[in-house]
Amino acid sequence: MRTTKRMKTVSTLVDKTKEYQIAEGVEILKKTAKAKFSESVDIAVRLGVDPKKSDQMVRGTASLPNGIGKDVRVLVLTKSAKADEAREAGAEHVGFEEYIQRIQEGWTDVDVVIATPDVMGEVGKLGKILGTRGLMPNPKSGTVTNDVGQAVKEVKAGKIAFRVDKGGIVHAMIGKTNFEAEKISENIRSFIVTLNRLKPTAAKGVYIKGITISSTMGPGIRLDKQEASSLH
């Protein structure tokens, strides 16, 4: 595969053998983000857990102090009077029967789905569609709730849901490359603090085994595991 001049230039900025302090890693990330659009900033954290064991599953939500830099499209599924509350909070799509039918037909053009508890019996039947896209409402992530107004506001403000994959890695978008460096760093620290709090008691040994940040078009930049492990 042909290596472009840009890729060669970018690769010289990153020492693949080094683990950077968060602030230094973010500065390098911003230098390597050369695309003509504002790229997403992604983080991947390899955890010392066995996700096949239920007592070592890591999942939850993190409220990033500076948001993620994108408009979050929200669907609220409800039959109740909560519909008006959801619309007032800024949900783009609110309803029930029509959206159940659209989802069954393959429509999933949203980022977050929130549902009131009374409709979960029917929403649960959409698991094959919503589950595979990471959109299934879940009480643990605050997306099954009667307080739909607050839930909509939180996800719009930068609350993200995550879960460890079968390889023991947690992936998340934590900002955009046009953010100030300190704002990206704050989001990273906040995310890692949340991960540290969720460490399963059954997980033994090293918990954070590796951290990499990258922009959409940029190289991976490894962060210092010791610094990350000390964040609480």
VENWO-V990947 format. One record per residue. N is the residue number from 0. RES is the residue in one small letter. D_FIRST is the distance of its C-alpha to the first C-alpha in Angstrom with 1 decimal. Layout:
n;res;d_first
N;RES;D_FIRST
N;RES;D_FIRST
//
This chain:
n;res;d_first
0;m;0.0
1;r;3.8
2;t;6.4
3;t;9.4
4;k;12.8
5;r;14.1
6;m;11.8
7;k;12.8
8;t;16.3
9;v;16.5
10;s;15.3
11;t;18.2
12;l;20.6
13;v;20.2
14;d;21.5
15;k;20.0
16;t;23.1
17;k;25.5
18;e;27.3
19;y;28.4
20;q;31.7
21;i;31.4
22;a;32.4
23;e;30.1
24;g;27.1
25;v;27.9
26;e;28.2
27;i;24.7
28;l;23.4
29;k;25.1
30;k;23.7
31;t;20.0
32;a;20.8
33;k;19.9
34;a;19.5
35;k;22.3
36;f;23.8
37;s;25.4
38;e;23.0
39;s;24.3
40;v;24.8
41;d;24.3
42;i;25.7
43;a;25.2
44;v;28.1
45;r;28.2
46;l;31.9
47;g;34.1
48;v;35.5
49;d;35.6
50;p;35.1
51;k;36.6
52;k;39.9
53;s;41.6
54;d;43.1
55;q;39.7
56;m;38.2
57;v;37.1
58;r;37.3
59;g;38.9
60;t;38.7
61;a;38.1
62;s;39.6
63;l;37.3
64;p;39.6
65;n;37.4
66;g;36.1
67;i;32.5
68;g;32.5
69;k;32.3
70;d;35.1
71;v;35.6
72;r;36.8
73;v;39.6
74;l;41.4
75;v;44.8
76;l;46.3
77;t;50.1
78;k;53.3
79;s;55.5
80;a;56.7
81;k;53.7
82;a;51.9
83;d;53.5
84;e;52.6
85;a;48.9
86;r;48.9
87;e;50.7
88;a;48.1
89;g;45.3
90;a;43.9
91;e;42.3
92;h;43.4
93;v;46.6
94;g;48.4
95;f;48.5
96;e;49.2
97;e;47.1
98;y;44.0
99;i;44.5
100;q;44.4
101;r;41.3
102;i;39.4
103;q;40.6
104;e;39.1
105;g;35.7
106;w;36.0
107;t;34.6
108;d;33.8
109;v;35.0
110;d;33.8
111;v;36.9
112;v;39.8
113;i;43.2
114;a;46.1
115;t;49.8
116;p;51.0
117;d;53.3
118;v;50.5
119;m;48.2
120;g;49.9
121;e;48.4
122;v;45.2
123;g;44.5
124;k;44.3
125;l;41.1
126;g;39.3
127;k;36.8
128;i;35.6
129;l;36.1
130;g;35.3
131;t;31.8
132;r;31.0
133;g;32.7
134;l;35.5
135;m;38.5
136;p;41.3
137;n;42.5
138;p;45.5
139;k;43.6
140;s;41.3
141;g;44.3
142;t;43.2
143;v;46.3
144;t;49.2
145;n;52.3
146;d;51.5
147;v;48.9
148;g;49.5
149;q;48.6
150;a;45.6
151;v;44.2
152;k;44.8
153;e;43.1
154;v;39.8
155;k;39.9
156;a;40.5
157;g;37.5
158;k;38.5
159;i;35.5
160;a;35.7
161;f;33.4
162;r;33.5
163;v;31.9
164;d;29.5
165;k;29.9
166;g;27.6
167;g;29.9
168;i;27.8
169;v;29.1
170;h;26.8
171;a;28.3
172;m;27.7
173;i;29.9
174;g;29.7
175;k;27.9
176;t;26.4
177;n;29.3
178;f;31.7
179;e;33.5
180;a;32.1
181;e;35.3
182;k;35.2
183;i;31.8
184;s;33.2
185;e;36.4
186;n;34.5
187;i;32.5
188;r;35.8
189;s;37.6
190;f;35.1
191;i;35.2
192;v;39.0
193;t;39.1
194;l;36.9
195;n;39.1
196;r;42.2
197;l;40.9
198;k;40.5
199;p;42.1
200;t;45.1
201;a;44.0
202;a;40.7
203;k;41.4
204;g;39.7
205;v;36.9
206;y;36.2
207;i;33.3
208;k;30.7
209;g;27.8
210;i;26.9
211;t;23.7
212;i;23.6
213;s;20.8
214;s;20.6
215;t;18.9
216;m;15.9
217;g;16.5
218;p;15.9
219;g;18.5
220;i;21.6
221;r;24.0
222;l;27.7
223;d;30.8
224;k;32.2
225;q;35.6
226;e;36.0
227;a;34.9
228;s;37.3
229;s;40.2
230;l;39.9
231;h;42.7
//
